[in-house]
């Protein structure tokens, strides 16, 4: 029995020793951060132990309470407070400890910043005068500005081209025709704007922030076509006539403009343009079915009475454009053969003047009115209203006697 008692005492001793060695002890460390100048606590100061990924934030009294294992006899950490420099500290602990750190706290004051601004007038980035329009009377709307840095065009061949400003085109560019937002059916890359530079006496191009005034469609820029009011002091009529000949795509063009006073404070401006050309050609062959016909008419009526100015206009635009016959591919076999041919399909021996299918025929009618009342030197009331009708017909090569029936026949009224 006495032997069993010794064994029980021995087992109890071993069990208590195992429990003692299995327990882990730790130190409680209290750190307080105070201002070096007035001994005030520094809340929001942080302390991060080097071996830890998280930082502890001081409370309103500037205190941090840490529970560290006794295996860490030497503590290294980083102290941060506001915009002051980071402090690396190191201390040793052997039991529960309370520490106080004095930090240099100061404010960083910047010099006063004064922002000066000036009134920015909405000047056009590019201005094309009436004289420049006369020089480029035969150019399409896209070709008119394609030589200006940052402005180019996307050409689909022949007279089908769209303007592009800094990589944006189509519905990212807005055309404003005498105060009316121009709306037509140019949804595809193969659709040119149904408008001519000859539709006005001057063209202004706005890009970047000045274009915002013309709506969300002018993210890339805005083309503003207008006809300034003729001077009422001149008692005579005056105008200009431009005729031209085309050698690549034999044809001719006639453009005219006239304006004058028809009554007291009432002025009239009329402009018209007729163009026609046959098939264009390269150095080796004829580009069959690339002819074009275009007709433009416009009448502007201006009136002025004291602080009130009014402008009414009526315009008509029509264009019939042929599409290169060899570009009409029916299947993959024809496409592969066309890519390997030196001379395209359907190439004629001599240029033609008839526009056959495939082709596009568009018409655009515009009736608009603009009024401006000058309330004072800096305030103006501007009212604009208009009606537009755009008609687009697209003809394709079809079997039977259906060539005269358009594949696309749409009208857009705005």
C-alpha positions in Angstrom: 0.0 0.0 0.0 2.8 2.3 0.8 4.3 1.6 -2.7 1.1 2.5 -4.3 1.1 5.8 -2.4 4.6 6.7 -3.7 3.5 5.9 -7.2 0.4 8.1 -6.9 2.5 11.0 -5.5 5.0 10.5 -8.4 2.2 10.6 -11.1 0.7 13.7 -9.5 4.0 15.4 -9.5 4.6 14.6 -13.1 1.1 15.7 -14.1 1.5 19.1 -12.3 4.9 19.6 -13.9 3.4 18.9 -17.4 0.7 21.4 -16.8 3.3 23.9 -15.7 5.5 23.4 -18.7 2.5 23.4 -21.1 1.3 26.8 -20.0 2.6 30.0 -21.8 3.1 33.2 -20.0 3.0 36.8 -21.4 3.7 40.4 -20.4 1.2 43.2 -20.3 2.8 46.4 -21.7 1.1 49.8 -21.4 2.5 52.6 -23.6 1.4 56.2 -23.4 2.4 58.9 -26.0 2.7 62.5 -24.8 3.5 65.7 -26.5 7.1 66.8 -25.9 6.1 70.4 -25.4 3.0 70.5 -23.2 2.8 66.9 -22.0 -0.7 66.5 -23.5 -1.7 63.0 -24.7 -1.5 62.2 -28.4 -4.5 60.2 -29.5 -4.4 58.4 -32.8 -0.7 57.7 -32.5 0.1 54.2 -33.6 2.7 51.5 -32.7 3.5 48.5 -34.8 5.7 45.7 -33.5 8.3 44.6 -36.0 7.2 41.0 -35.9 3.5 41.9 -36.3 1.5 43.0 -39.4 -1.1 45.1 -37.5 -0.6 48.4 -35.8 -2.2 49.5 -32.5 -3.9 52.9 -32.3 -3.8 55.0 -29.2 -7.0 56.0 -27.4 -8.1 59.5 -26.4 -5.6 59.4 -23.5 -2.8 58.5 -25.9 -2.5 54.9 -24.4 -1.9 51.6 -26.0 -2.2 48.3 -24.2 -0.3 45.3 -25.6 -0.1 41.7 -24.5 3.3 40.3 -25.6 4.7 36.8 -25.2 7.5 36.4 -22.7 9.7 35.1 -25.6 10.0 38.6 -26.8 12.5 40.2 -24.4 13.6 42.8 -26.9 10.8 44.8 -28.6 11.4 46.7 -31.8 8.7 48.7 -33.4 7.6 51.8 -35.4 5.8 54.8 -33.9 3.7 57.0 -36.2 1.8 60.2 -35.5 0.3 62.6 -37.9 2.6 64.2 -40.4 5.6 63.9 -38.1 8.6 61.7 -39.0 8.3 57.9 -38.2 10.3 56.8 -35.1 11.9 53.4 -34.7 12.2 52.4 -31.1 13.6 49.5 -29.2 13.2 48.5 -25.6 13.6 45.4 -23.3 10.9 43.9 -21.0 11.2 41.2 -18.4 7.8 41.7 -16.7 4.6 43.8 -16.9 5.8 47.3 -17.9 4.4 50.8 -18.3 6.2 53.1 -20.7 5.9 56.7 -21.7 7.2 58.1 -25.0 7.6 61.8 -25.6 7.0 62.7 -29.3 7.8 65.9 -31.2 4.4 67.1 -32.4 4.1 70.1 -34.7 1.9 71.4 -37.5 2.8 71.9 -41.1 1.6 75.2 -42.5 1.5 75.7 -46.2 1.7 79.1 -47.8 -1.5 80.7 -49.0 -2.6 79.6 -52.5 -4.5 82.1 -54.6 -6.4 80.8 -57.7 -6.8 83.4 -60.4 -9.2 82.8 -63.3 -10.2 84.7 -66.3 -13.4 84.7 -68.4 -12.9 82.3 -71.4 -14.8 83.2 -74.5 -16.1 80.4 -76.6 -13.8 81.1 -79.6 -13.7 78.4 -82.3 -10.6 76.3 -82.4 -10.7 76.4 -86.2 -12.4 79.0 -88.4 -13.0 78.6 -92.1 -14.0 81.9 -93.8 -16.1 82.5 -96.8 -13.0 83.0 -99.0 -11.7 79.5 -97.9 -15.0 77.9 -98.7 -14.9 79.4 -102.2 -11.4 78.0 -102.7 -12.6 74.5 -101.5 -16.0 74.7 -103.3 -15.6 71.1 -104.7 -14.5 69.5 -101.5 -16.9 67.2 -99.5 -17.7 68.1 -95.9 -15.1 65.6 -94.7 -12.4 66.8 -97.1 -12.9 70.4 -96.1 -10.9 70.1 -92.9 -8.8 66.9 -93.4 -5.6 69.0 -93.8 -5.9 70.5 -90.3 -3.7 68.8 -87.6 -5.8 66.6 -85.4 -8.6 66.4 -87.9 -8.8 63.7 -90.6 -11.5 61.7 -92.4 -12.6 58.1 -92.9 -13.1 57.4 -96.5 -15.2 54.5 -97.8 -14.2 55.3 -101.4 -15.4 57.8 -104.0 -17.3 60.7 -102.3 -18.3 58.8 -99.2 -16.2 60.1 -96.3 -16.8 61.0 -92.6 -14.9 63.7 -90.7 -12.9 62.5 -87.6 -11.5 64.7 -84.8 -8.8 63.1 -82.5 -10.1 59.6 -83.4 -13.8 60.4 -82.8 -16.3 60.4 -85.6 -20.0 59.7 -86.4 -22.3 60.3 -83.4 -19.3 61.7 -81.4 -19.3 64.8 -83.7 -22.1 67.3 -83.9 -23.0 69.3 -86.9 -24.9 72.5 -86.3 -26.6 74.0 -89.4 -27.6 77.6 -88.8 -28.5 77.0 -85.1 -30.3 73.7 -85.8 -28.7 70.3 -84.8 -28.2 68.5 -88.0 -29.9 65.0 -88.0 -29.4 62.5 -90.8 -29.0 58.7 -91.2 -25.2 58.4 -91.1 -25.2 55.5 -88.7 -22.7 53.4 -90.7 -19.1 54.0 -91.6 -20.2 53.9 -95.3 -22.6 56.8 -94.8 -21.3 60.4 -95.4 -23.0 63.4 -93.7 -25.9 64.7 -95.9 -24.6 68.3 -95.9 -22.3 70.4 -98.0 -19.8 73.1 -96.9 -21.6 75.3 -99.4 -24.6 75.2 -97.1 -23.2 78.3 -95.3 -20.9 81.2 -95.6 -18.5 80.2 -92.8 -17.7 77.1 -90.7 -16.4 77.0 -87.2 -15.0 73.9 -85.5 -15.1 73.6 -81.7 -13.1 70.9 -79.9 -12.5 69.9 -76.3 -14.5 71.9 -73.6 -15.9 74.6 -75.9 -17.9 71.9 -77.8 -19.8 70.9 -74.7 -22.3 73.7 -75.3 -23.6 71.7 -78.3 -24.7 68.7 -76.3 -23.4 65.2 -75.5 -23.1 64.3 -79.2 -20.2 66.8 -79.4 -17.8 64.9 -77.3 -15.3 64.8 -80.2 -16.2 68.3 -81.5 -18.8 70.4 -83.2 -19.0 71.8 -86.8 -21.0 75.0 -86.7 -22.2 76.2 -90.1 -23.6 79.8 -90.3 -24.3 82.7 -92.6 -23.6 86.1 -91.0 -26.0 88.9 -91.5 -25.0 91.0 -94.6 -24.4 94.6 -94.1 -27.5 96.7 -94.6 -25.4 99.8 -95.5 -24.5 98.4 -98.9 -27.2 99.3 -101.4 -26.1 96.9 -104.1 -26.1 93.1 -104.5 -22.9 91.2 -104.7 -21.8 87.6 -104.9 -19.5 85.1 -106.5 -19.5 82.2 -109.0 -17.1 79.3 -109.1 -16.9 76.7 -111.8 -14.6 73.7 -111.8 -13.6 70.8 -113.9 -12.6 67.3 -112.7 -10.1 65.2 -114.7 -10.0 62.1 -112.5 -13.6 61.2 -112.8 -14.4 63.6 -115.7 -17.0 66.1 -114.6 -17.8 69.7 -113.7 -19.2 71.8 -110.9 -20.9 75.1 -110.7 -21.2 77.0 -107.4 -22.7 80.4 -106.8 -23.7 82.8 -104.0 -25.4 86.2 -103.9 -26.7 88.5 -101.2 -28.2 91.9 -100.8 -30.9 94.1 -99.3 -34.5 93.5 -100.4 -36.2 95.9 -97.9 -35.3 98.1 -95.0 -33.4 96.0 -92.4 -34.2 92.8 -94.4 -31.4 91.0 -96.2 -31.4 87.9 -98.4 -28.6 85.4 -99.1 -28.9 82.7 -101.7 -26.4 80.0 -102.6 -26.5 77.0 -104.9 -24.2 74.2 -106.1 -24.4 71.5 -108.8 -21.7 68.9 -109.2 -21.4 65.8 -111.4 -18.6 63.5 -112.4 -18.1 60.1 -113.9 -16.0 57.0 -113.0 -12.7 57.7 -111.4 -9.6 55.7 -112.5 -6.3 54.6 -111.2 -3.1 54.5 -113.2 -3.9 51.0 -114.5 -7.7 50.6 -114.7 -11.1 52.2 -114.4 -12.9 52.3 -111.0 -16.2 51.3 -112.4 -19.4 52.9 -111.0 -17.7 55.6 -108.8 -19.6 58.6 -110.3 -21.4 61.2 -108.2 -24.2 63.8 -108.6 -24.9 66.5 -106.0 -27.3 69.4 -105.8 -27.4 72.0 -103.0 -29.8 75.0 -102.6 -30.1 77.4 -99.7 -31.9 80.6 -98.9 -31.3 82.8 -95.8 -33.5 85.7 -94.8 -32.1 88.1 -92.2 -33.9 90.9 -90.5 -33.0 93.3 -87.6 -35.0 95.7 -85.5 -33.4 97.5 -82.6 -32.2 94.8 -80.2 -34.0 92.0 -82.0 -32.3 89.9 -84.8 -34.0 87.2 -86.8 -32.8 84.6 -89.4 -34.9 82.1 -91.3 -33.5 79.6 -93.8 -34.5 76.9 -96.1 -32.1 74.4 -97.6 -32.1 71.4 -99.8 -29.4 68.8 -100.3 -29.4 65.8 -102.7 -26.7 63.3 -103.6 -26.5 60.2 -105.7 -23.3 58.3 -105.2 -22.1 55.1 -107.0 -20.3 52.4 -105.1 -17.3 50.6 -106.7 -18.8 47.7 -108.6 -15.9 45.3 -107.8 -16.4 45.9 -104.1 -19.7 43.9 -104.3 -18.7 40.4 -103.2 -21.2 37.6 -103.0 -19.3 34.8 -101.4 -16.0 33.7 -99.9 -14.8 32.2 -103.2 -15.2 35.5 -105.0 -13.5 37.3 -102.1 -10.4 35.1 -102.3 -10.2 35.5 -106.0 -10.7 39.3 -105.8 -7.8 39.6 -103.3 -5.5 37.8 -105.7 -6.5 39.6 -108.9 -4.3 42.4 -110.3 -7.3 44.0 -112.0 -10.6 44.1 -110.0 -13.8 42.4 -111.2 -16.2 44.3 -113.6 -13.5 46.7 -114.8 -14.6 48.6 -117.9 -12.3 49.7 -120.7 -13.4 53.3 -120.6 -15.0 55.5 -117.9 -18.7 55.7 -117.7 -21.0 58.6 -116.6 -24.1 56.5 -115.6 -24.5 55.6 -111.9 -25.6 52.0 -111.6 -26.2 49.7 -108.7 -24.8 49.5 -106.0 -25.5 53.1 -105.1 -26.8 55.5 -102.4 -29.3 58.2 -103.0 -30.0 60.7 -100.2 -32.0 63.9 -99.8 -32.2 66.3 -96.9 -34.6 69.2 -96.3 -34.2 71.8 -93.6 -36.4 74.7 -92.5 -35.2 76.7 -89.6 -35.6 79.9 -87.7 -33.3 81.7 -85.2 -34.1 84.8 -83.1 -31.9 86.7 -80.7 -32.9 89.4 -78.3 -30.2 91.5 -76.6 -31.5 92.1 -73.1 -28.3 94.0 -72.2 -24.6 94.1 -73.1 -23.9 90.7 -71.5 -27.3 88.9 -71.6 -28.9 87.5 -74.8 -32.0 85.4 -75.3 -31.7 83.0 -78.2 -34.6 80.9 -79.6 -34.2 78.4 -82.4 -36.7 76.0 -84.0 -36.5 73.9 -87.1 -37.8 70.9 -89.1 -35.7 68.4 -91.0 -36.5 65.5 -93.2 -33.9 63.0 -94.3 -34.5 60.4 -97.0 -32.0 57.6 -97.6 -32.3 54.9 -100.3 -29.7 52.2 -100.9 -29.8 50.1 -104.0 -28.0 46.8 -104.4 -27.5 44.3 -107.3 -30.6 42.2 -107.3 -32.0 39.4 -109.5 -34.9 39.9 -111.9 -36.3 43.4 -112.5 -35.9 44.5 -108.9 -32.8 46.8 -109.4 -35.0 49.8 -109.1 -36.4 48.7 -105.8 -34.2 50.0 -102.9 -32.9 47.6 -100.3 -33.0 50.4 -97.7 -35.7 53.1 -98.0 -36.0 55.2 -94.8 -37.2 58.6 -93.8 -36.1 60.5 -90.7 -38.2 63.5 -89.6 -36.8 65.7 -86.8 
